């Protein structure tokens, strides 16, 4: 997983499905490291993600809570239609800003 900076945002490019325990733990560790550096605005690029398990959903919510405690925000970009449908059912779209592409992310 690589990180890209765009303005005040750190974009974490998630390069695998969040289904297997090792992938989920790698995701959690990388995002925890980013949060520990006092980054407050994080966008998860899910262009390579086609599946997310309940454990993966739990980690996303856990890390979202940590960011909110620091007055930060989390968003998503490049959601696959199946993931967007899942997030809609889970009402994630009420919690997170979703961008269609990296070009839509404001450079603030």
Secondary structure, 3 states (H helix, E strand, C coil): CEEEEECCEEEEECCCCECCHHHHHHHHHHHHHHHHCCCCEEEEECCCCCCECHHHHHHHHHHHHHHHHCCCEEEEECCCHHHHHHHHHCCHHHCCEEECCHHHCCCC
